[in-house]
């Protein structure tokens, strides 16, 4: 048989509920409430600072990889220019081997 009690109806619940946040705050001291309220923006600030630092580290690593790629490209262009130049092609090939 199906129950006709509404969901969340205290009369229909057969289990004991854990203390709610309202009960916790009602029974807490003013100092505890103050610490809870103060900790919320501090946690947000620390999280934002940590994410910012991680982003900066990732950006520095990406910049280093880009610089290395540009150095490799420049070195490859120099090799190709040396090998394909009509003047001293044989000397350039001998220098790189």
BELTAWO-V327397 format. One line per field, one symbol per residue. ss: DSSP state (H for helix, E for strand, - for the rest). psi: psi as a letter, one per 40 degrees, with the letter a starting at -180 (. if undefined). burial: I if it has 16 or more other ideal C-beta (glycine too) atoms within 10 Angstrom, else O. Layout:
ss->???
psi->???
burial->???
//
This chain:
ss->--------------------HHHHHHH--HHHHHHHHHHHHHHHHHHHHHHHHHHHHHHHHHHHHHHHHHHHHHHHHHHHHHHH----HHHHHHHH-
psi->hiieiihehddeheihiihiddddddeiiddddddddddddddddddddddddddddddddddddddddddddddddddddddehdhfddddddde.
burial->OOOOOOOOOOOOOOOOOOOOOOOOOOOOOOOOOOOOOOOOOOOOOOOOOOOOOOOOOOOOOOOOOOOOOOOOOOOOOOOOOOOOOOOOOOOIOOOOO
//
